[in-house]
Amino acid sequence: MISCFPAVWWALPRDGWAIDSTMQPKPEANGQADRPWRPLGRFGSPGYYWRKAREWGFRLGYDRARAARIEAEKFAELGFDRERALVELDGILRDAGKPPFRDAGGMASVHWLLFACLRNEWAPRRILEIGTYDGETAALLSRLFPASEIATVDLPESDPILRQTYNREGEAGIAKFLEAQVRNTSAANITLHKVNSFFVPMTVRGLFDLTWVDGGHLTAVQL
Ligand SMILES: C[S@@+](CC[C@H](N)C(=O)[O-])C[C@H]1O[C@@H](n2cnc3c(N)ncnc32)[C@H](O)[C@@H]1O
């Protein structure tokens, strides 16, 4: 019984089983309302357990020390002083009342450190971020590059994809999200555009020196 379990698991459909994580849009968000709706949410989908198993497989096989070494080598190859940037980044975060940098905390990832490195190399005049989310990265960019003009783009709150992803469901979820987004994008050098990134060329004019593309990268097709 136990020995055939992985085979059964493997055979189960892994994609398109409606809700399989809080990050997944509900079917109607993708114009796929004919897909089955599972009241148990992600826990009712075999795909969810499949993905969790794979995730844990990757975690168990993940060599943190090796990954850190490779990352340090890549920064060195690019001629960046990673250690200096880390100290500076932590200083900026501390001044903003935030905890020190962790490459897996909330929306933070190695891109924050990369921006801190870039800051020591050159000053972008205009920065474009696609996918604002709650504006944490836009706020950081504004502190790292106070003389830059930062345009950041996310979906309007009327968009079903926004409403049904990243825990923004329900009135409480959306209110909390919007409060953070307004607060984080309130710096004078940030302009938030609530528009699908598809319309960026028509909405956000001009050229940009630095673009951070971090919009929809869930399983559903988004830009
Ligand atoms: C990973 S989050 C962005 C995180 C943010 N850039 C950061 O570093 O903190 C992705 C965001 O992209 C937005 N998004 C998804 N599809 C989009 C689209 N077509 N146009 C604009 N924004 C989109 C989502 O609403 C979500 O807020």
The ligand as an SDF file (V2000), in Angstrom:
LIG
                    3D

 27 29  0  0  0  0  0  0  0  0999 V2000
    5.9840   39.2680   -6.0870 C   0  0  0  0  0  0  0  0  0  0  0  0
    4.8500   40.5780   -5.9150 S   0  0  0  0  0  0  0  0  0  0  0  0
    5.8740   41.9860   -6.1130 C   0  0  0  0  0  0  0  0  0  0  0  0
    6.8320   42.1910   -4.9510 C   0  0  0  0  0  0  0  0  0  0  0  0
    7.5810   43.4910   -5.0170 C   0  0  0  0  0  0  0  0  0  0  0  0
    8.1400   43.7690   -6.3210 N   0  0  0  0  0  0  0  0  0  0  0  0
    8.7020   43.4590   -4.0150 C   0  0  0  0  0  0  0  0  0  0  0  0
    9.8800   43.2560   -4.4110 O   0  0  0  0  0  0  0  0  0  0  0  0
    8.4290   43.6480   -2.8200 O   0  0  0  0  0  0  0  0  0  0  0  0
    4.0220   40.5300   -7.4600 C   0  0  0  0  0  0  0  0  0  0  0  0
    3.0250   41.6460   -7.6630 C   0  0  0  0  0  0  0  0  0  0  0  0
    2.7870   41.7320   -9.0740 O   0  0  0  0  0  0  0  0  0  0  0  0
    1.4520   42.1030   -9.2600 C   0  0  0  0  0  0  0  0  0  0  0  0
    1.0420   41.7250  -10.6130 N   0  0  0  0  0  0  0  0  0  0  0  0
    0.6920   40.5130  -11.0770 C   0  0  0  0  0  0  0  0  0  0  0  0
    0.3710   40.5840  -12.3690 N   0  0  0  0  0  0  0  0  0  0  0  0
    0.5120   41.8750  -12.7370 C   0  0  0  0  0  0  0  0  0  0  0  0
    0.3090   42.5790  -13.9390 C   0  0  0  0  0  0  0  0  0  0  0  0
   -0.0890   41.9750  -15.0490 N   0  0  0  0  0  0  0  0  0  0  0  0
    0.5400   43.9140  -13.9570 N   0  0  0  0  0  0  0  0  0  0  0  0
    0.9460   44.5560  -12.8340 C   0  0  0  0  0  0  0  0  0  0  0  0
    1.1700   43.9340  -11.6580 N   0  0  0  0  0  0  0  0  0  0  0  0
    0.9480   42.6120  -11.6160 C   0  0  0  0  0  0  0  0  0  0  0  0
    0.6900   41.3630   -8.1790 C   0  0  0  0  0  0  0  0  0  0  0  0
   -0.5520   42.0000   -7.9190 O   0  0  0  0  0  0  0  0  0  0  0  0
    1.6760   41.4180   -7.0070 C   0  0  0  0  0  0  0  0  0  0  0  0
    1.3530   42.4780   -6.1330 O   0  0  0  0  0  0  0  0  0  0  0  0
  1  2  1  0
  2  3  1  0
  2 10  1  0
  3  4  1  0
  4  5  1  0
  5  6  1  0
  5  7  1  0
  7  8  2  0
  7  9  1  0
 10 11  1  0
 11 12  1  0
 11 26  1  0
 12 13  1  0
 13 14  1  0
 13 24  1  0
 14 15  1  0
 14 23  1  0
 15 16  2  0
 16 17  1  0
 17 18  1  0
 17 23  2  0
 18 19  1  0
 18 20  2  0
 20 21  1  0
 21 22  2  0
 22 23  1  0
 24 25  1  0
 24 26  1  0
 26 27  1  0
M  CHG  2   2   1   9  -1
M  END
$$$$
